[in-house]
């Protein structure tokens, strides 16, 4: 289905920003984005007020400036000033990218090791010689040998890893304070907390003996968290003295990684075989930079295809028709490889969705994945200025910030809308702040762009248990638009990363033995769809951004349950899972952004609301021409 677009909101100019009321003026200098009738007018107003112009942001007729409170007031009062906005933080969507963001939140893996987590196990257990919670992890200590650890102390050694992925846990339990009929459910998860199964119970009187020496196998792979938890049957949480774990024994063998890295599957294999690989389509990636790697530097025919690298932080072109390594984070490299890697797996499948696409790398984020509105806007400005020279037709934005205003007032959104208006297909991550409604941020809340959520394969090769990733942000937007527009693979997908890059250093267990790294997030989903957009434009170069969006959305396969009903709402999955072949071979042209006028929207004479309304009970409903659905 296409996005349902709605009613006219206003016919007036955008509201000018208003300074916060303060009791006293401050001499503190803050960073702002000053918008005016023209970039020159904004710069003149800042200079006249005594402020400093840091950079020009021509794409939105603005400047980046530093101002005190008094200077801020003078600039706002100057003729021709439209709006002053705090130069706020924007980040790559990597918060959930190095782990699955589970519902319980108890599966952090920040030290790069696997861990077993025992919830509500007694603190400082006298029966545990190492004290504290029962927390077990394993690390590679060289020569492929694994050492089992408990609370940081070596507990026992394990054999050299074999091909068996099973883990066997055996333990005895002592129950204290459990009354007749009460029990603690011991549950295990072999897929990182996505599903749990009960493996035994610690019960009240007369039932203890049945639980002694319980053992069970759990499939545990490198690159995921595996967990054991203890859940009380009572209505309230039981006390710390209710369960002791005694005589813990663990026997396991495991393997590194998930086997061979596997490319994302969006049904592009037949397209690649037919020669549709994204050739002559420039894809700009605004992210943390680029890592020089042969299968990124060259397309499937061995031709160089990195057209340009621009550093928006320092406002300098780093390379043209050559490449240099600039990515200290690893996020931008991972994203770029999902879009355009020309490397193949052992079965001949490409790791990049569009392996012949032209790469334009824009570095706008630091090693920690953070940036500012002005820096990202500067990157977009450069992309628009150079779009014809480098044949830039797709822009990937795996980044975001919380929505703080209507979509049409946000300066980053305005820059993104300018890119769309110029003829560039903009693909944006929905965000990793799901699964609650109205969690899609900036710039994913722009109605025009392609906003992408994430699905995950649930750690299996079967498509029958694929599901929406729990971290994937959901709509509607605050203006009532359906978002995300569709979903794409975004759960623990394989992409490139150098071992020295920060994300790999911080999370080494997600690296394989080479240069592949597993990440999860809507960043990865957006990259996949950017690759699909490059394939669509490679086969149909005359399509407009609205038409490309239409064909990609029309390709979506919605997830349904056993009864044929939607397994997730349209506000969670949009039109469903993207299908590259269906998008390239589709013929629809007028199913997206209908009723919207981007020129009027940017001009401030018309703004729009979507067709999602909130009901009295708090639920959201999509209003159609015939009523509600």
Secondary structure by P-SEA (a helix, b strand, c coil): ccbbbbbbcccccccccccccccccccbbbbbbbbcccaaaaaaaaaaacccccccccccccccccccaaaaaaaaacccccccccbbbbbcccccccccccccccccccccbbbbbbccccccccccccccccccccccccccbbbbbccccccccccccccccbbbbbbbbbbccccccbbbbbccccccccbbbbccccccccccccccccccccccccccccccccccccccccccccccccbbbbbbcccccccccccccccaaaaaaaccccccbbbbbbcccccccccccccccccccccccccccccccccccccccccccaaaaaaaaaccccccccccccccccccbbbbbbbcccccccccaaaaaaaaaaaaaacccccccbbbbcccccccccccccaaaaaaaaaaaaccbbbbbccccccccccccccccccccbbbbbbbcccccccccccccccccccccccccccccccccccbbbbbbbcccccccccccccccccbbbbbcaaaaaaaaaaaaaaaaaacccccaaaaaaaaaaabbbbbcccccccccccccccccccaaaaaaccccccccccccaaaaaacccccccccccccccbbbbbcccccc
